[in-house]
């Protein structure tokens, strides 16, 4: 039976393993211990919202959102920063269920919307997000400065 729900500290072990898989997918070194510490801090400090997808007690995916604010709209925005489903459970609707949780969070917090970015080469994501009601916004240039 599939279901999604808000993550708790009791999920940390399984969630950390999923988060580690997610980071490896993005070419980062595996570090489950650091992943657990990072997620524990996010949950305990309440500076992000994490929802998990569960199948028969096993966590199979997650979405993590961070709060932002729109000055012009004078409302909260949510940044959908992380979305991941274990490769053995893809194609079963978990990503869409997690995105629906993100949209429900935006509605329940009276946010003006959910923002996300994905690579131009992410064919799956570039089909998934529009199918979930997201519109590509090409009216701006996205810039990044990193402190290396």
N, C-alpha and C positions, 0 to 999 in steps of 0.2 A: 504494500500500500504506500503510495506516494503522498508526501505532505511537506509543507514548508512552514517554518516558524522562526522566531527570533532566537539567535544564538545565546547561550548562557555559558558561564565559566565551567559548567559540567561538560560542555562540548569541546573543551580546549584540546584534549589529546587527539581526537579525530579531526577536528577543525585545523589543528596545526599541521597535520599530515597532508590534508587537502591544500592548505595554504602553501606548503613547501612544494607540492606538485605544481601549483600555479606559478610559483616563482621560477621553478626549473623550466617550465614552458616558456618563460620570458628570459631564458638564458642566464639565470642567476644560480649561484652555487647552493646546493642543498644545505639547510641548517634548520632542522626541526625545532631545536631548542630555542633559537633566536625567534623563529616564527611563533612559538608558543608564548614567549615573553612579549612580543609585539602585540599579539592578539589579546592577551590577558590585559595588557595596559589599555588597549582600545576599549575593551568591554568594561573594565573597572572604572575608567575615567569618563566613560560615556561620550567619547569624542568621535565615535563612528557608530553606525548601525549595521549590524551583521545579521543576515538571515541565512538559514541553512535549508537545504533540501535533504530529506531523509527517506530512505527506503528500508522498511523492516528493521528499524533501529540503527541502520548504518548511514552515516552522513556521506552524501554523494556529490554535494555541490554547495556553493555559498555565493552570496553577493555582499559586498561591503560598500557602504555609502558614507560620505563625509559631508557635513553641513557647510554650505557657502551662503553668501547673501548677495542679492542683487540690489545695488543702491538705487538704480532707476525705478525698479518695481517696488522697492522698500519691503521686500519679502525674502524669506529663506529660499534657497535653491538646494538641491541635493546633487552631489557629484557621485555618480555610479563609477567608482574607481576600479573595483575588482569584481569579476564574474567568472566563476569557474565550475565546471562539472567534470568529475572524473571520467576519463576516456571510456571506461567500461559502461558508463551510464548515459552517454550522449545520444541524442536523437530520440529521447523518450519524453521530452517536454519539460525537463527540470529547469532549463534556462528560462523558458517563458514563464514558468511559475515563480521563479526568483525575481524576474523583471516585474511581474505583477505585484509582488511584495514591495518592490521599490516604488512603484507608482502609487500603491496604497499608502505607503509612508508619506509620500509627497502630499497626497490628499488629506491625510489625517493631521498633518502638521501645517496645513494651509500654505504649503510652499508653492512657488510659481512654476516649478517643474523639476525635471531630472536632466542633468547634463552627463554626457559621457564622450569619451574619445576612443577610437580604435584605429588600428593601422589600415592604410588603404589596401594592403594585401590580405587583410583578415576577411576572406571571402565568406566564411560562416557568419561572423559577426555583422558584416555588411549586408547580409540577407536577413539575419535575425532581428536586428534593431528596427528596421522599417516595418517588418511584419508585426512588431509589437507597438506600433504607433509613433516611433521616433522619426523625426525628419532631419535630414542632413542640413546643416547650416553652413553654407559656404560664403556667407557675407562678411566673414572676418578672416584675418590671418592669425594663426595660432603660433605664438612664440614661446620659447623656453630659455631660461637662464639657469644653469646649474653651477653649484658651488663644489667643484671637484677637488 
